[in-house]
């Protein structure tokens, strides 16, 4: 949740988080073994007049699963969705 944040700014924040996570190797503390890198997929949407909290969550969820479906390790926002895939109506 990023109150008072424009969609473009929220996308930038999400992408910065995605990059920061992907930049770090995961190391097993007990052995020092390098386990690799984690990646994250993030969905981003704005709250619009007339939306419910539930419809916002559904839109963000759709964005998240679209990111995963399209190759993971990416940010997808509501404007990236094909018409008709958002729960907003």
N, CA, C and O atoms as a GROMACS GRO file, in nm:
protein
  356
    1UNK      N    1   0.084  -0.117   0.000
    1UNK     CA    2   0.000   0.000   0.000
    1UNK      C    3   0.089   0.124   0.000
    1UNK      O    4   0.176   0.139   0.085
    2UNK      N    5   0.066   0.210  -0.095
    2UNK     CA    6   0.141   0.334  -0.105
    2UNK      C    7   0.043   0.451  -0.116
    2UNK      O    8   0.015   0.498  -0.226
    3UNK      N    9  -0.009   0.499  -0.004
    3UNK     CA   10  -0.105   0.610  -0.008
    3UNK      C   11  -0.044   0.734  -0.073
    3UNK      O   12   0.076   0.759  -0.061
    4UNK      N   13  -0.128   0.809  -0.140
    4UNK     CA   14  -0.088   0.937  -0.202
    4UNK      C   15   0.030   0.920  -0.298
    4UNK      O   16   0.118   1.005  -0.306
    5UNK      N   17   0.029   0.809  -0.371
    5UNK     CA   18   0.136   0.779  -0.466
    5UNK      C   19   0.076   0.754  -0.603
    5UNK      O   20  -0.016   0.673  -0.617
    6UNK      N   21   0.126   0.823  -0.704
    6UNK     CA   22   0.078   0.804  -0.841
    6UNK      C   23   0.117   0.664  -0.890
    6UNK      O   24   0.214   0.605  -0.841
    7UNK      N   25   0.041   0.612  -0.985
    7UNK     CA   26   0.066   0.478  -1.038
    7UNK      C   27   0.209   0.463  -1.088
    7UNK      O   28   0.274   0.363  -1.059
    8UNK      N   29   0.259   0.559  -1.161
    8UNK     CA   30   0.395   0.552  -1.216
    8UNK      C   31   0.497   0.542  -1.103
    8UNK      O   32   0.594   0.466  -1.113
    9UNK      N   33   0.478   0.618  -0.997
    9UNK     CA   34   0.569   0.612  -0.882
    9UNK      C   35   0.561   0.476  -0.813
    9UNK      O   36   0.663   0.422  -0.771
   10UNK      N   37   0.442   0.422  -0.802
   10UNK     CA   38   0.424   0.290  -0.738
   10UNK      C   39   0.493   0.182  -0.820
   10UNK      O   40   0.552   0.090  -0.763
   11UNK      N   41   0.487   0.193  -0.951
   11UNK     CA   42   0.555   0.098  -1.038
   11UNK      C   43   0.706   0.106  -1.015
   11UNK      O   44   0.775   0.004  -1.011
   12UNK      N   45   0.758   0.228  -1.002
   12UNK     CA   46   0.901   0.247  -0.976
   12UNK      C   47   0.941   0.185  -0.844
   12UNK      O   48   1.044   0.118  -0.836
   13UNK      N   49   0.862   0.207  -0.739
   13UNK     CA   50   0.891   0.147  -0.609
   13UNK      C   51   0.892  -0.005  -0.620
   13UNK      O   52   0.983  -0.071  -0.570
   14UNK      N   53   0.789  -0.059  -0.685
   14UNK     CA   54   0.780  -0.205  -0.701
   14UNK      C   55   0.900  -0.260  -0.777
   14UNK      O   56   0.955  -0.363  -0.740
   15UNK      N   57   0.941  -0.190  -0.883
   15UNK     CA   58   1.054  -0.238  -0.962
   15UNK      C   59   1.185  -0.228  -0.882
   15UNK      O   60   1.272  -0.314  -0.895
   16UNK      N   61   1.198  -0.125  -0.801
   16UNK     CA   62   1.317  -0.113  -0.715
   16UNK      C   63   1.323  -0.228  -0.615
   16UNK      O   64   1.430  -0.283  -0.590
   17UNK      N   65   1.210  -0.265  -0.559
   17UNK     CA   66   1.203  -0.380  -0.467
   17UNK      C   67   1.242  -0.507  -0.542
   17UNK      O   68   1.322  -0.587  -0.493
   18UNK      N   69   1.184  -0.526  -0.661
   18UNK     CA   70   1.213  -0.645  -0.741
   18UNK      C   71   1.362  -0.656  -0.770
   18UNK      O   72   1.420  -0.764  -0.755
   19UNK      N   73   1.424  -0.548  -0.810
   19UNK     CA   74   1.567  -0.547  -0.842
   19UNK      C   75   1.653  -0.574  -0.718
   19UNK      O   76   1.751  -0.648  -0.725
   20UNK      N   77   1.615  -0.513  -0.606
   20UNK     CA   78   1.693  -0.531  -0.483
   20UNK      C   79   1.690  -0.676  -0.437
   20UNK      O   80   1.792  -0.730  -0.393
   21UNK      N   81   1.575  -0.739  -0.446
   21UNK     CA   82   1.564  -0.880  -0.407
   21UNK      C   83   1.649  -0.967  -0.500
   21UNK      O   84   1.722  -1.055  -0.453
   22UNK      N   85   1.639  -0.943  -0.629
   22UNK     CA   86   1.711  -1.025  -0.727
   22UNK      C   87   1.862  -1.006  -0.722
   22UNK      O   88   1.937  -1.091  -0.770
   23UNK      N   89   1.907  -0.895  -0.665
   23UNK     CA   90   2.051  -0.865  -0.663
   23UNK      C   91   2.127  -0.941  -0.555
   23UNK      O   92   2.250  -0.940  -0.555
   24UNK      N   93   2.056  -1.006  -0.465
   24UNK     CA   94   2.122  -1.071  -0.352
   24UNK      C   95   2.122  -1.222  -0.365
   24UNK      O   96   2.020  -1.283  -0.396
   25UNK      N   97   2.239  -1.282  -0.339
   25UNK     CA   98   2.248  -1.427  -0.330
   25UNK      C   99   2.196  -1.471  -0.194
   25UNK      O  100   2.222  -1.404  -0.094
   26UNK      N  101   2.124  -1.580  -0.190
   26UNK     CA  102   2.079  -1.638  -0.064
   26UNK      C  103   2.186  -1.736  -0.018
   26UNK      O  104   2.226  -1.825  -0.092
   27UNK      N  105   2.232  -1.718   0.105
   27UNK     CA  106   2.338  -1.802   0.160
   27UNK      C  107   2.285  -1.873   0.284
   27UNK      O  108   2.231  -1.810   0.375
   28UNK      N  109   2.300  -2.004   0.286
   28UNK     CA  110   2.258  -2.084   0.401
   28UNK      C  111   2.352  -2.055   0.517
   28UNK      O  112   2.472  -2.079   0.507
   29UNK      N  113   2.297  -2.003   0.626
   29UNK     CA  114   2.380  -1.961   0.738
   29UNK      C  115   2.458  -2.077   0.802
   29UNK      O  116   2.573  -2.060   0.843
   30UNK      N  117   2.396  -2.193   0.810
   30UNK     CA  118   2.462  -2.305   0.878
   30UNK      C  119   2.584  -2.360   0.804
   30UNK      O  120   2.676  -2.414   0.866
   31UNK      N  121   2.584  -2.346   0.670
   31UNK     CA  122   2.694  -2.405   0.594
   31UNK      C  123   2.770  -2.305   0.508
   31UNK      O  124   2.880  -2.335   0.460
   32UNK      N  125   2.713  -2.186   0.488
   32UNK     CA  126   2.775  -2.090   0.398
   32UNK      C  127   2.750  -2.119   0.252
   32UNK      O  128   2.799  -2.048   0.164
   33UNK      N  129   2.673  -2.223   0.225
   33UNK     CA  130   2.642  -2.263   0.088
   33UNK      C  131   2.556  -2.156   0.019
   33UNK      O  132   2.460  -2.107   0.077
   34UNK      N  133   2.593  -2.121  -0.104
   34UNK     CA  134   2.513  -2.028  -0.184
   34UNK      C  135   2.397  -2.104  -0.245
   34UNK      O  136   2.416  -2.202  -0.317
   35UNK      N  137   2.276  -2.057  -0.216
   35UNK     CA  138   2.156  -2.124  -0.265
   35UNK      C  139   2.100  -2.060  -0.391
   35UNK      O  140   2.009  -2.115  -0.454
   36UNK      N  141   2.151  -1.946  -0.430
   36UNK     CA  142   2.104  -1.879  -0.550
   36UNK      C  143   2.034  -1.749  -0.519
   36UNK      O  144   2.052  -1.690  -0.412
   37UNK      N  145   1.953  -1.706  -0.612
   37UNK     CA  146   1.884  -1.577  -0.600
   37UNK      C  147   1.733  -1.599  -0.596
   37UNK      O  148   1.680  -1.694  -0.653
   38UNK      N  149   1.668  -1.509  -0.527
   38UNK     CA  150   1.522  -1.506  -0.526
   38UNK      C  151   1.474  -1.403  -0.627
   38UNK      O  152   1.544  -1.305  -0.655
   39UNK      N  153   1.358  -1.425  -0.680
   39UNK     CA  154   1.295  -1.324  -0.763
   39UNK      C  155   1.154  -1.302  -0.710
   39UNK      O  156   1.098  -1.388  -0.641
   40UNK      N  157   1.098  -1.188  -0.741
   40UNK     CA  158   0.961  -1.158  -0.701
   40UNK      C  159   0.883  -1.102  -0.819
   40UNK      O  160   0.937  -1.034  -0.906
   41UNK      N  161   0.757  -1.134  -0.818
   41UNK     CA  162   0.662  -1.075  -0.912
   41UNK      C  163   0.570  -0.986  -0.830
   41UNK      O  164   0.530  -1.023  -0.720
   42UNK      N  165   0.537  -0.870  -0.885
   42UNK     CA  166   0.456  -0.773  -0.811
   42UNK      C  167   0.345  -0.720  -0.901
   42UNK      O  168   0.367  -0.688  -1.017
   43UNK      N  169   0.225  -0.712  -0.844
   43UNK     CA  170   0.111  -0.650  -0.912
   43UNK      C  171   0.087  -0.512  -0.855
   43UNK      O  172   0.097  -0.491  -0.734
   44UNK      N  173   0.056  -0.416  -0.943
   44UNK     CA  174   0.035  -0.277  -0.902
   44UNK      C  175  -0.096  -0.226  -0.962
   44UNK      O  176  -0.123  -0.245  -1.081
   45UNK      N  177  -0.176  -0.162  -0.878
   45UNK     CA  178  -0.301  -0.102  -0.925
   45UNK      C  179  -0.332   0.019  -0.839
   45UNK      O  180  -0.284   0.032  -0.727
   46UNK      N  181  -0.414   0.108  -0.894
   46UNK     CA  182  -0.458   0.227  -0.822
   46UNK      C  183  -0.602   0.211  -0.777
   46UNK      O  184  -0.682   0.142  -0.842
   47UNK      N  185  -0.634   0.274  -0.667
   47UNK     CA  186  -0.772   0.278  -0.619
   47UNK      C  187  -0.842   0.390  -0.694
   47UNK      O  188  -0.798   0.504  -0.692
   48UNK      N  189  -0.952   0.357  -0.760
   48UNK     CA  190  -1.029   0.454  -0.838
   48UNK      C  191  -1.164   0.477  -0.773
   48UNK      O  192  -1.216   0.390  -0.703
   49UNK      N  193  -1.221   0.592  -0.796
   49UNK     CA  194  -1.354   0.623  -0.743
   49UNK      C  195  -1.451   0.513  -0.784
   49UNK      O  196  -1.454   0.470  -0.899
   50UNK      N  197  -1.530   0.469  -0.689
   50UNK     CA  198  -1.630   0.366  -0.716
   50UNK      C  199  -1.580   0.224  -0.692
   50UNK      O  200  -1.659   0.130  -0.691
   51UNK      N  201  -1.450   0.207  -0.672
   51UNK     CA  202  -1.396   0.074  -0.644
   51UNK      C  203  -1.422   0.039  -0.499
   51UNK      O  204  -1.433   0.125  -0.412
   52UNK      N  205  -1.431  -0.089  -0.475
   52UNK     CA  206  -1.433  -0.138  -0.337
   52UNK      C  207  -1.293  -0.188  -0.304
   52UNK      O  208  -1.210  -0.207  -0.393
   53UNK      N  209  -1.268  -0.208  -0.176
   53UNK     CA  210  -1.139  -0.265  -0.138
   53UNK      C  211  -1.122  -0.402  -0.203
   53UNK      O  212  -1.013  -0.436  -0.248
   54UNK      N  213  -1.229  -0.479  -0.209
   54UNK     CA  214  -1.224  -0.612  -0.269
   54UNK      C  215  -1.188  -0.606  -0.418
   54UNK      O  216  -1.108  -0.686  -0.466
   55UNK      N  217  -1.246  -0.511  -0.491
   55UNK     CA  218  -1.215  -0.502  -0.634
   55UNK      C  219  -1.071  -0.456  -0.656
   55UNK      O  220  -1.008  -0.497  -0.753
   56UNK      N  221  -1.019  -0.371  -0.567
   56UNK     CA  222  -0.878  -0.331  -0.577
   56UNK      C  223  -0.788  -0.451  -0.556
   56UNK      O  224  -0.693  -0.473  -0.632
   57UNK      N  225  -0.816  -0.529  -0.453
   57UNK     CA  226  -0.736  -0.648  -0.424
   57UNK      C  227  -0.742  -0.746  -0.541
   57UNK      O  228  -0.641  -0.805  -0.578
   58UNK      N  229  -0.859  -0.764  -0.599
   58UNK     CA  230  -0.873  -0.855  -0.714
   58UNK      C  231  -0.794  -0.806  -0.834
   58UNK      O  232  -0.735  -0.886  -0.906
   59UNK      N  233  -0.792  -0.674  -0.856
   59UNK     CA  234  -0.714  -0.619  -0.967
   59UNK      C  235  -0.565  -0.640  -0.946
   59UNK      O  236  -0.494  -0.681  -1.037
   60UNK      N  237  -0.518  -0.612  -0.824
   60UNK     CA  238  -0.376  -0.634  -0.793
   60UNK      C  239  -0.341  -0.782  -0.807
   60UNK      O  240  -0.234  -0.816  -0.859
   61UNK      N  241  -0.430  -0.869  -0.762
   61UNK     CA  242  -0.408  -1.014  -0.772
   61UNK      C  243  -0.398  -1.057  -0.918
   61UNK      O  244  -0.313  -1.138  -0.953
   62UNK      N  245  -0.484  -1.002  -1.002
   62UNK     CA  246  -0.479  -1.032  -1.145
   62UNK      C  247  -0.345  -0.988  -1.204
   62UNK      O  248  -0.286  -1.059  -1.285
   63UNK      N  249  -0.299  -0.870  -1.163
   63UNK     CA  250  -0.169  -0.820  -1.210
   63UNK      C  251  -0.056  -0.913  -1.166
   63UNK      O  252   0.033  -0.946  -1.244
   64UNK      N  253  -0.060  -0.954  -1.040
   64UNK     CA  254   0.043  -1.044  -0.986
   64UNK      C  255   0.048  -1.174  -1.066
   64UNK      O  256   0.156  -1.217  -1.108
   65UNK      N  257  -0.065  -1.238  -1.087
   65UNK     CA  258  -0.065  -1.366  -1.157
   65UNK      C  259  -0.033  -1.350  -1.305
   65UNK      O  260   0.018  -1.443  -1.367
   66UNK      N  261  -0.062  -1.234  -1.363
   66UNK     CA  262  -0.020  -1.206  -1.499
   66UNK      C  263   0.132  -1.198  -1.505
   66UNK      O  264   0.194  -1.249  -1.599
   67UNK      N  265   0.194  -1.134  -1.406
   67UNK     CA  266   0.341  -1.126  -1.400
   67UNK      C  267   0.401  -1.265  -1.391
   67UNK      O  268   0.498  -1.294  -1.461
   68UNK      N  269   0.346  -1.350  -1.307
   68UNK     CA  270   0.398  -1.486  -1.292
   68UNK      C  271   0.380  -1.564  -1.422
   68UNK      O  272   0.472  -1.635  -1.465
   69UNK      N  273   0.265  -1.551  -1.484
   69UNK     CA  274   0.235  -1.623  -1.608
   69UNK      C  275   0.328  -1.580  -1.722
   69UNK      O  276   0.363  -1.660  -1.809
   70UNK      N  277   0.368  -1.454  -1.721
   70UNK     CA  278   0.450  -1.399  -1.830
   70UNK      C  279   0.600  -1.410  -1.805
   70UNK      O  280   0.678  -1.342  -1.871
   71UNK      N  281   0.641  -1.495  -1.712
   71UNK     CA  282   0.782  -1.521  -1.696
   71UNK      C  283   0.839  -1.489  -1.560
   71UNK      O  284   0.959  -1.507  -1.539
   72UNK      N  285   0.759  -1.441  -1.468
   72UNK     CA  286   0.804  -1.410  -1.332
   72UNK      C  287   0.910  -1.300  -1.330
   72UNK      O  288   0.953  -1.251  -1.434
   73UNK      N  289   0.950  -1.262  -1.207
   73UNK     CA  290   1.050  -1.158  -1.186
   73UNK      C  291   1.017  -1.031  -1.264
   73UNK      O  292   1.101  -0.978  -1.337
   74UNK      N  293   0.895  -0.985  -1.248
   74UNK     CA  294   0.852  -0.864  -1.319
   74UNK      C  295   0.743  -0.793  -1.243
   74UNK      O  296   0.684  -0.847  -1.150
   75UNK      N  297   0.718  -0.670  -1.284
   75UNK     CA  298   0.610  -0.589  -1.229
   75UNK      C  299   0.505  -0.572  -1.338
   75UNK      O  300   0.538  -0.535  -1.452
   76UNK      N  301   0.381  -0.599  -1.304
   76UNK     CA  302   0.271  -0.577  -1.397
   76UNK      C  303   0.171  -0.484  -1.328
   76UNK      O  304   0.132  -0.507  -1.214
   77UNK      N  305   0.131  -0.380  -1.399
   77UNK     CA  306   0.032  -0.289  -1.343
   77UNK      C  307  -0.098  -0.301  -1.420
   77UNK      O  308  -0.104  -0.363  -1.526
   78UNK      N  309  -0.201  -0.241  -1.364
   78UNK     CA  310  -0.335  -0.253  -1.423
   78UNK      C  311  -0.341  -0.207  -1.568
   78UNK      O  312  -0.422  -0.258  -1.645
   79UNK      N  313  -0.257  -0.112  -1.607
   79UNK     CA  314  -0.259  -0.064  -1.746
   79UNK      C  315  -0.195  -0.164  -1.842
   79UNK      O  316  -0.210  -0.152  -1.964
   80UNK      N  317  -0.124  -0.264  -1.788
   80UNK     CA  318  -0.063  -0.368  -1.870
   80UNK      C  319  -0.161  -0.480  -1.904
   80UNK      O  320  -0.137  -0.560  -1.994
   81UNK      N  321  -0.273  -0.486  -1.830
   81UNK     CA  322  -0.369  -0.594  -1.849
   81UNK      C  323  -0.446  -0.575  -1.979
   81UNK      O  324  -0.473  -0.463  -2.023
   82UNK      N  325  -0.481  -0.687  -2.038
   82UNK     CA  326  -0.566  -0.682  -2.156
   82UNK      C  327  -0.706  -0.640  -2.114
   82UNK      O  328  -0.750  -0.673  -2.004
   83UNK      N  329  -0.776  -0.567  -2.200
   83UNK     CA  330  -0.912  -0.527  -2.163
   83UNK      C  331  -0.996  -0.648  -2.122
   83UNK      O  332  -0.992  -0.753  -2.187
   84UNK      N  333  -1.072  -0.632  -2.014
   84UNK     CA  334  -1.158  -0.739  -1.969
   84UNK      C  335  -1.096  -0.830  -1.864
   84UNK      O  336  -1.165  -0.915  -1.807
   85UNK      N  337  -0.964  -0.816  -1.835
   85UNK     CA  338  -0.901  -0.902  -1.736
   85UNK      C  339  -0.903  -0.841  -1.597
   85UNK      O  340  -0.884  -0.912  -1.499
   86UNK      N  341  -0.927  -0.712  -1.588
   86UNK     CA  342  -0.936  -0.648  -1.456
   86UNK      C  343  -1.072  -0.674  -1.396
   86UNK      O  344  -1.170  -0.692  -1.467
   87UNK      N  345  -1.078  -0.676  -1.263
   87UNK     CA  346  -1.207  -0.698  -1.197
   87UNK      C  347  -1.286  -0.569  -1.184
   87UNK      O  348  -1.400  -0.571  -1.138
   88UNK      N  349  -1.228  -0.458  -1.225
   88UNK     CA  350  -1.297  -0.329  -1.213
   88UNK      C  351  -1.406  -0.318  -1.318
   88UNK      O  352  -1.380  -0.337  -1.437
   89UNK      N  353  -1.527  -0.287  -1.276
   89UNK     CA  354  -1.638  -0.267  -1.369
   89UNK      C  355  -1.731  -0.164  -1.314
   89UNK      O  356  -1.832  -0.132  -1.377
   0.00000   0.00000   0.00000
